[in-house]
């Protein structure tokens, strides 16, 4: 999944991109800075990871199509609800349904041509790889009280016995459908669709207020 285009024109266009939550960056930074810190660390913080690589994959695990995609991506596809394969800090694949997956790379920005290699690998085979990088942004909620903030309005059971580190689920936070990926003990990534990003950020900022110095 290496960059396929690095022309000056692409770089110039990339510099003009504006992420779905960019206009709330200062508000997120201020709320995070006001978060109470204790012996175990900061209570809660919120930030956006913009323009990550996100590829929608359709293939039946174990099939020739799945093997072709796995060979192209260099990561196996998950086979069970909640499973995530690969490197959470780099390229990883999230289970969405029995034959649907989301490949995510948070280590770099999306570039044109992300699907070329996988599409070539699928030539003549059933299946699909589509660049969905503009479909969702990623919000990172972390800190000792991150789960408490989510539990105010998340419809899933987030207790560690039900939602372990490394798991990802489809759920709702407030009224917003999200992919929720628990990447560390106190770190959660939320994937809202771009059009819902502002609403979700404001919703989370309100939920964080309890844990700030100004509360």
Secondary structure, DSSP 4 states (H G I P E B T S, - for coil): -------HHHHHHHHT---TTGGGHHHHHHHHHTB-EETTEES-EEEEE-SEEEEEEE--TTSHHHHHHHHHHTSPPP-STT-EEE-TTSEEEEEEETTEEEEEEEEEE--TTTTHHHHHHTTTSS-EEEE-TTTB-EEEEESTTHHHHHHTTBSS--STTTS-TT-EEEEEETTEEEEEEEEETTEEEEEEBGGGHHHHHHHHHHHHGGGBTT-
